[in-house]
């Protein structure tokens, strides 16, 4: 999340499916190079592997976006790690309470983010 100007920016959409016959993590991208440069794919793969914690999955990137100045590999790594954890919550492999710790991802059925209360 980028507040104000400047800071790390990463955005992508992914579909998670059960793994193929090989098992492990399979990452496929249907996103054009203009929307999501290939240089960020290794960071996404690394983050997904961390977030899934050894659980096998096939992941298809369906959309993406980057900013020439503010997109960093580390931002995609963090986003992918949280996306992997969100997939585990959605599959019932992690307790739903874990969703509150995921600030940077949204998925169908995800809890609405809490907004801090303003001081009056």
N, C-alpha and C positions, 0 to 999 in steps of 0.2 A: 504494500500500500504506500502510495507516495503522497505525502501531505506538503502543500506548498509547491515549490519547484525543486528540482534536483532530488536525487536519491535513486536507489535501485528499482528497476522496472522490469517485470516479466509477466507475460500473459500467454496462456495457451489453454486449449480445451482438449480433453482426452477421454476416450472410451476404454474401459477396462473389461476384459473378457477372460474366461478361463484359459490357461495356457494350452499350447499345441502339444503334440505328442512328445516333443523334445523336453518340455518343462522349462523351468527357469524364467527369465525375464525376456520377453520379446518386445522390442520397440519399433513401431512402424510409423512413418509420417506421411500423411496425405496433404500436408501443408506446403505451399510453394515457397521457394527460397526467398522470394521478395517479402513474404509475410513473416517467416521464421527462418533466419539463416541457419545453415547446417552446423555452424560453429557452436551453437547452443545445445545441439542434440547430445553430446557426451555429458554435459552437466545435467540435462534432464534425465538421462539414463542413470547416472550416479545417484541423483536425488530419489528417483523411483526405487532403486535397489535399497536405499536406506529406509525409505518410508514403508516399503512392503516387508522389510525385515526377513527376507528369505522366502516369502510366499511367492509362488510362481504365478505369472500373469502375462497376457498379451495386451499391450497398450497401443492404441491407435491415436495419434495426434490428429485431430480433425480441424483445428484452427489455431492460429497463433498470431502474435503481434510483437514487435520490438520497437524500441526507440534508439535512434542512432547514438545518442549520448548516454542515456540512463540505463540501457539494458546491459547487464553484466551476467557472466556465467553463474556467479554465486546466487543471483536473484532467481535464475531458472532452477538451480539446484534446490534452493529452499522451497520454491513453489512445487516442484516435483515431489519432494519429500512429503510435503503436506498433502499433496494429491494422492500419493500412495497410502498414507494413513487414512485419508477420507474414504478411499476405496475399500479398505479393510473394515472400517466402521459400517459402510453401506452393505457389505457382505455379511455382517454380523460376526466378524472375526475379532473385533475390538469392541469394548463396551461403548454405548452411545455417549456416555459422559466424556469420553476422550474428545468428542467433537468441539467442546468448548475451548480447547487449547489450539484449535486450527483457525488462525486469524485470516489467512490469505486464500482460502479455497471455498468454493460453493459447489454443492451438488444437489440433485433432486432429493428433497426430504431433509436437507441440512437445517439445523436450527438457525434462526435469524440472529445476526450478530448483535451483541449488546452494545448500546451506545453509552458512553460515560455520562453520568448526570452532571448537568451544569450547575455551577455555584450561582446562587441568586443573590 
